[in-house]
């Protein structure tokens, strides 16, 4: 068998043909996110950062047929905080598939194999566990090798990007925002080449000029917080163009956005 020779132009075309992330989270991203976008999810503990990230990962790796409306894409999760639970991801996927199965069976008068769909979709997720700043740094610097191995990768998730802040800054104190900006520069260099979007979590909120901060590297800034004296939560979504405030609740089958959202 003759070896297949691929030109540089053909390689570039293949690498840039990524599945669309449209529908990843319709309430937050009406027309996206676009490939190469950078999305920050910030907030205090127990505000749902990892849960929201898991919900987006579920949508990303599920198929777009059977009324499931997934993205049918592959994703990489760099797991640094170790709050992510595969069992919770499967639970979220099951909820999405069950809802789709009801709609599909009503329309077609048949059901599909939910277990097989979830099992097949989980093959689209590749988890890299990091346990110190050296492993994390090495992973970020070798992302191009990972992207080359799987051209279906459309999303890079990091939970969280600030996990090793104190280790990295032990001898050279810097602000968290400066630290994140430095890491995003490394990430962006490789995700731009391979047309991959990035979502990362960070703990708490730091003081900065929001508008300048957004224009540096971030396309969407999502801030999650608990409403005082309430079981509800508030999401502040910020882009260069808009700021929106959306109430939400955290349920076992996913984050539920309130329909009475207000824009601020």
N, C-alpha and C positions, 0 to 999 in steps of 0.2 A: 504493500500500500504506500502510495506517495505521500510524503509529509505535506500538511497544509501550511502554506506560507501566507501570513497575514501582514498586510501593509500597515504602516503607521497610521494612515488615515482610517483604515478599516478598524484598527484597534481603538482609536479615539472615538469613532462612531459607536462601537459596541459598548464601550465603557460609559458613554454619556446617555445611552438609551435606558433610562431608569423608569421603573413603575411610578406612576403619579401618586402623590400623597394626598390628593384631593379627597376629602371625607375623613381625614384622620381624626378630626374633632370639629364638627361643623359649627358648633356654637362659638368656638374661639377663632376658627380660621374659615371664613366664608368662602375664600377662593384659594385655599392652600392647605398647609404651607407649601412653598415652592422648594424645589431641590436647591440645596446650598444655603437655605435659610438657617439662622441660628436662633433657638428658642430657649429662654431661661425660665425655669420654674423655681421661684423662691418662696420662702415662708418659714414660720416657726415649726417646731416639732408638732406632729399630729395634725397638721393642716391639710394633709393629703398629697404631698409632693410626689412621693414614690407611687402612690395609688394612681394619681393622674398620669404619671409617666407609664405605668403598667397598662392603663386603659388605652393610651395611644399606641403602645407596642402591640396590644391585642388587635386593634384595628389594622395596624400596619401589616402584620403577618397573616391575617385571615384572608381567604380568597374573596374575589369580587363577584362570584356567582351565587346562585341559590338565594338571592335577595339579602345576602350577608353584608354586602357593601364594604368589604375590606379592601385593602390596597394591593394585596397579593404581592408584597415586597418582602425582601429580607432585611433584617436589622441586626446591628451589633449593640450589645449592652456591655459597657465597662462598669463592673460592679465593684465599687470601692467602699461604700458604707455598709453593704451587706444587709440592707433593709428589704431589698427586693425578694419576693417569694414567688417561686414558680407555681406553687399551688394556687396562690391568689390570681396569678395571670391566667391559669387554666379556668378558674372560676369566672373571671371576667369574660374570657372567650366563650365559655359555655352559655353565659347570659346573652351575649350577642347572637350566638348561633341559635339558641332556643327561640329568641324573638323572631329571627329570620325564618326559622322552621315553621312557625305558626303562619306567617304571611305567605310563605312558599306553598305550604300544604293546602291553604285555603284557595290559592290561585290555581294550583296544578292538581290538587287532590292526591298528593303523594308526599312522602317525607324523605329526607336524605339521612345518611349515616353521620350523625353528629360526632361520634367518637373518632371516626376515621378522618374527618375534616380537621378536628383539633390536633390530632396526632401528626397529620401531614403538615399542618401550619406551624407547629412547634419546630419543625426542621428549618424554618426560615429564620429562627432566632439563634444567634450565636452569643453566648455569655462568656466574657473574659473576667475572671476574678482577680483583683489586685489586692495585695495585703500590705503594701508599703509604697512610699513615694517613688522608689526606684522602679518598681514594676509598673506603676502608673505612667511614669515618664517614658519608659521603654515602649509601652503599648501605644502611646500617643505618637511617638516618633516612627513607629512601624505600621501605621494605619494603611499606608499605600500597599503593602504586601497583602493585607487582609482584603482590601477593596479589589485588588487584582485577582485574588482567588475566587471571588464571588461577585459577578457583575450585577446581580439582582439587589445588592445592598443599596438601599435608598435612604436609610436612617441610621444615624449613630446616636446612641443614648448613653449618657454618663450619669451615674447615681452614686455619689455626688461629685461635682468638680472640685469642691473645697475639702474633701475628706483628709487630705494630707497637707493642708495649708500650714499647720504648725510645724510639721516635720521639715517642710521645704524652707520655711522662713526662720528656722532655729537660729541661724547665724546672721541672717540679713532680714530684719523686720521690714515688711512692706504691707500696704493695705490689701484687703481681700479683693477689692476691685482691680487693683494693679496686678495682683496675682492671677486673677481670672483672665484678665486681658492678655497676659503673657501666654497662658495655656491656650486660649482661643486662637491666638496667632498661629500656634503650631497646628491646631486642629484645622483651621480654615485653609491653611496652605494645602492640605491634602484633600479635604472634602470638596473644595472648589474644583480641583483637578478631576475628581471622580463623580461630581454631581450628586453629592450626598448631603442631606439635611442633618442638623445636629440639635438634639434636645438634651439639656443638662439640668440637674437640680442643684440648689445651694441652700444652706441653712441660714435663716433669718434675713434681715434686710440691713444694708449698710447705708451710711449717709453719703449721698453723692448728688451731683447735678443730673437728674434723670435724662433730660434731653441730650446732653453731651454724651452721657453714658450709652444711650441707645445708638447714637450715630457712630460710635466707635466700632462695634462688632455685632450688636444684637438686633435682630429684626422684630422679635416678639418678646416682651418681658411680662411674665405672668407672676403676680404676687398673690399668695394665698394666705388668708388669716381667718381666725375664729371671731365671730361677732360676739361682743361682750354680753353676758347674761342671756345667751341664746345657744341653741344646738345647731344653729345655721352658721355658714361660713360665707366669706366674701372674696371673690376673685377680682383683682384689678388687672386688666389686660391693657398693655401699653405698646403702641408702635410710634413711629415718627409722626404719623398723621393723627392718631386718635388715642383717647383713654376711655375704656369702658369698664363699668363695674357690674358684675354679675353675681348674684347670690347662688349658692349651691349647698347641697347636703351630701354627706358621705354615707352610702348604703353598701351592703355586702355585695350587691351586683353592679356597683359602679358609682361614679360621681354623677349626680343628677342636677342639672342646671335649672334654675328657676326661670319660667317664661316671662316674668315681669321684670326683665333686665332693664337697666337704665344706663345711659351713656353719660359720662362725665367729662 
